[in-house]
Amino acid sequence: MRSFFYGTLWILICLVIIVAPLFVLMIGPIPPGRGFWREFSVGIGFVGLSMMGLQFFLTGRFRHLTSPYGIDVVYHFHRQISTVGFLLILLHPLILFISSPTTLLFLNPVYAPWWMTAGTGGLVALAVLILTSIKRQAWNIRYETWRLTHALLSIGVAALSLIHIEGVGYYVRGPLNRWFWIGLVTAWILSLLYVRILKPVGMWRHPYTVEEVIQERGKTWTLVLRPEGYPGMSFKPGQFAWLKIGKSPFAIREHPFSFSSSAMRRDRIDISIKELGDFTSKIGEVSPGTRAYLDGPYGTFTTDRHTAPGYVFIVGGVGITPVICILRTLADRHEKRPLILFYSNKTWKEMTFREELEGLSGRLNLRVVYTLTDPPKDWEGERGRIDSAMMARYLPENRVECEYFICGPDPLQIAVKKALEELGLPLEKVQSESFNFI
Ligand SMILES: Cc1cc2nc3c(=O)[nH]c(=O)nc-3n(C[C@H](O)[C@H](O)[C@H](O)COP(=O)(O)OP(=O)(O)OC[C@H]3O[C@@H](n4cnc5c(N)ncnc54)[C@H](O)[C@@H]3O)c2cc1C
């Protein structure tokens, strides 16, 4: 109920921020009209800009804002609404060019006043920002390079747009309009300061030390982190945090990882990391004693948010990390409800945490269904990918009442959601965590 309240409240606040520039325009002395298309294009430009400004808040990882929906949904919204904002801002000059072709001259910096050139520059920067975000993976742009460019371009776009508005000056001369824009821009700056200064200061005051680096099956390493001189972070089982390791908390490089230890222990936080790219493939080389910082907890992939008579977990590969955290927590809480885990991997050898899962099966009412996509000849367990037929063999009669948690690569998530639909399970009972939402 609380989450629904905040969820609705944030949507209303977003809508108010987006349309506010139009209402502010109508308050106080209104300058003489300049024809419908010109005014329309200006209105669209203002709405587009306030939509883009909203992104400073959406990407600031404000916990109150992200917790009702989950941070992946907030990032998804950020992507969609930025594209809409970009299209509106693009329409602003296009309408002007069509309704009054002489304005095309403003594209040429030799003839254009400086504020028009600032507007053109802002639009070009915004186009680069959107394109590099959509095409990051296809164009093989390193995540870190993209992230830094993305942050700098966003600030550049905001600054150039404000210069443009101030230079044109037509609608921002009135005191109310002026204060409105000053207020809005101050809020953008405060949000940036919070993300870049305040949050890192908080992390700097709450450091962790790597106590142990444990090699697990499946090219995975567990970092055991101990809080230095304070009780540690409290989190819900299944949540995650952004990790900075061996660097200052102000460094831009950070990576999201699920907690893998029990949420009942704040004084020891485990993070289990699979070797994948340039950062993760060196994780086994981290030495005990290295300092680490965590920004979290985030995420809604947790059994604590969903009451049900039983839980079903469907996992592929390293997707086991949030689930082992949930299972360890439930075991520490002496959970009695039935639990089923479908766990898919290529081979038996790389089944991370499989020995511990056997132990947890003794402490919990847990059934683990292992499936291998590359099984040896004598393998007696399930074979191949998880589908509706495989799940139907193990799911209990009250399957519709259970809550389902999926974590694994995108193809597994798509296939499992389809399989659950085939089994007649309502999708609102299905929670999923994507390690690839950025
Ligand atoms: C909510 C969440 C929880 C996760 N939990 C775990 C976990 O418990 N264990 C685990 O092994 N992995 C987890 N991951 C995945 C992990 O964050 C990526 O594998 C890791 O960041 C890849 O970094 P890399 O530089 O080694 O790989 P690269 O090959 O450089 O990157 C591979 C892809 O990972 C993503 N990525 C890279 N760097 C970052 C970054 N700094 N922030 C966000 N995404 C990035 C990008 O999409 C990139 O294209 C999780 C991801 C998310 C979103």
The ligand as an SDF file (V2000), in Angstrom:
LIG
                    3D

 53 58  0  0  0  0  0  0  0  0999 V2000
   21.1620   -5.6140  -10.6550 C   0  0  0  0  0  0  0  0  0  0  0  0
   22.4040   -6.3390  -11.0930 C   0  0  0  0  0  0  0  0  0  0  0  0
   22.9440   -7.3240  -10.2890 C   0  0  0  0  0  0  0  0  0  0  0  0
   24.0830   -8.0140  -10.7090 C   0  0  0  0  0  0  0  0  0  0  0  0
   24.5930   -8.9900   -9.9060 N   0  0  0  0  0  0  0  0  0  0  0  0
   25.6760   -9.6700  -10.3070 C   0  0  0  0  0  0  0  0  0  0  0  0
   26.2440  -10.6980   -9.4750 C   0  0  0  0  0  0  0  0  0  0  0  0
   25.7700  -10.9370   -8.3670 O   0  0  0  0  0  0  0  0  0  0  0  0
   27.3200  -11.3630   -9.9370 N   0  0  0  0  0  0  0  0  0  0  0  0
   27.8680  -11.1000  -11.1690 C   0  0  0  0  0  0  0  0  0  0  0  0
   28.8520  -11.7350  -11.5230 O   0  0  0  0  0  0  0  0  0  0  0  0
   27.3530  -10.1410  -11.9750 N   0  0  0  0  0  0  0  0  0  0  0  0
   26.2730   -9.4110  -11.5720 C   0  0  0  0  0  0  0  0  0  0  0  0
   25.7880   -8.4250  -12.3740 N   0  0  0  0  0  0  0  0  0  0  0  0
   26.4190   -8.1810  -13.6730 C   0  0  0  0  0  0  0  0  0  0  0  0
   27.6760   -7.3230  -13.5060 C   0  0  0  0  0  0  0  0  0  0  0  0
   27.3530   -6.0240  -13.0480 O   0  0  0  0  0  0  0  0  0  0  0  0
   28.3860   -7.2000  -14.8600 C   0  0  0  0  0  0  0  0  0  0  0  0
   28.7190   -8.4730  -15.2860 O   0  0  0  0  0  0  0  0  0  0  0  0
   29.6600   -6.4200  -14.7240 C   0  0  0  0  0  0  0  0  0  0  0  0
   29.3950   -5.0730  -14.3960 O   0  0  0  0  0  0  0  0  0  0  0  0
   30.4160   -6.5030  -16.0490 C   0  0  0  0  0  0  0  0  0  0  0  0
   31.5680   -5.7340  -15.9520 O   0  0  0  0  0  0  0  0  0  0  0  0
   32.8800   -6.0360  -16.8200 P   0  0  0  0  0  0  0  0  0  0  0  0
   33.5900   -4.7430  -16.9580 O   0  0  0  0  0  0  0  0  0  0  0  0
   33.6390   -7.1640  -16.2560 O   0  0  0  0  0  0  0  0  0  0  0  0
   32.3170   -6.5750  -18.1830 O   0  0  0  0  0  0  0  0  0  0  0  0
   32.2430   -5.8780  -19.6060 P   0  0  0  0  0  0  0  0  0  0  0  0
   32.4690   -6.9370  -20.6270 O   0  0  0  0  0  0  0  0  0  0  0  0
   33.0840   -4.6610  -19.6680 O   0  0  0  0  0  0  0  0  0  0  0  0
   30.7400   -5.4690  -19.6490 O   0  0  0  0  0  0  0  0  0  0  0  0
   29.7330   -6.3720  -20.0280 C   0  0  0  0  0  0  0  0  0  0  0  0
   28.4090   -5.6420  -19.9180 C   0  0  0  0  0  0  0  0  0  0  0  0
   28.1300   -5.4580  -18.5300 O   0  0  0  0  0  0  0  0  0  0  0  0
   27.5330   -4.1840  -18.3330 C   0  0  0  0  0  0  0  0  0  0  0  0
   28.4210   -3.3610  -17.4990 N   0  0  0  0  0  0  0  0  0  0  0  0
   29.7580   -3.2090  -17.5800 C   0  0  0  0  0  0  0  0  0  0  0  0
   30.2010   -2.3820  -16.6660 N   0  0  0  0  0  0  0  0  0  0  0  0
   29.1240   -2.0100  -15.9580 C   0  0  0  0  0  0  0  0  0  0  0  0
   28.9170   -1.1470  -14.8670 C   0  0  0  0  0  0  0  0  0  0  0  0
   29.9280   -0.4730  -14.3300 N   0  0  0  0  0  0  0  0  0  0  0  0
   27.6720   -0.9740  -14.3930 N   0  0  0  0  0  0  0  0  0  0  0  0
   26.6560   -1.6160  -14.9680 C   0  0  0  0  0  0  0  0  0  0  0  0
   26.7600   -2.4440  -16.0010 N   0  0  0  0  0  0  0  0  0  0  0  0
   27.9740   -2.6240  -16.4940 C   0  0  0  0  0  0  0  0  0  0  0  0
   27.3960   -3.5120  -19.6640 C   0  0  0  0  0  0  0  0  0  0  0  0
   26.1060   -3.7390  -20.2040 O   0  0  0  0  0  0  0  0  0  0  0  0
   28.4240   -4.2180  -20.5020 C   0  0  0  0  0  0  0  0  0  0  0  0
   28.1080   -4.1670  -21.8490 O   0  0  0  0  0  0  0  0  0  0  0  0
   24.6740   -7.7150  -11.9610 C   0  0  0  0  0  0  0  0  0  0  0  0
   24.1340   -6.7040  -12.7540 C   0  0  0  0  0  0  0  0  0  0  0  0
   23.0250   -6.0250  -12.3360 C   0  0  0  0  0  0  0  0  0  0  0  0
   22.4630   -4.9340  -13.2020 C   0  0  0  0  0  0  0  0  0  0  0  0
  1  2  1  0
  2  3  1  0
  2 52  2  0
  3  4  2  0
  4  5  1  0
  4 50  1  0
  5  6  2  0
  6  7  1  0
  6 13  1  0
  7  8  2  0
  7  9  1  0
  9 10  1  0
 10 11  2  0
 10 12  1  0
 12 13  2  0
 13 14  1  0
 14 15  1  0
 14 50  1  0
 15 16  1  0
 16 17  1  0
 16 18  1  0
 18 19  1  0
 18 20  1  0
 20 21  1  0
 20 22  1  0
 22 23  1  0
 23 24  1  0
 24 25  2  0
 24 26  1  0
 24 27  1  0
 27 28  1  0
 28 29  2  0
 28 30  1  0
 28 31  1  0
 31 32  1  0
 32 33  1  0
 33 34  1  0
 33 48  1  0
 34 35  1  0
 35 36  1  0
 35 46  1  0
 36 37  1  0
 36 45  1  0
 37 38  2  0
 38 39  1  0
 39 40  1  0
 39 45  2  0
 40 41  1  0
 40 42  2  0
 42 43  1  0
 43 44  2  0
 44 45  1  0
 46 47  1  0
 46 48  1  0
 48 49  1  0
 50 51  2  0
 51 52  1  0
 52 53  1  0
M  END
$$$$
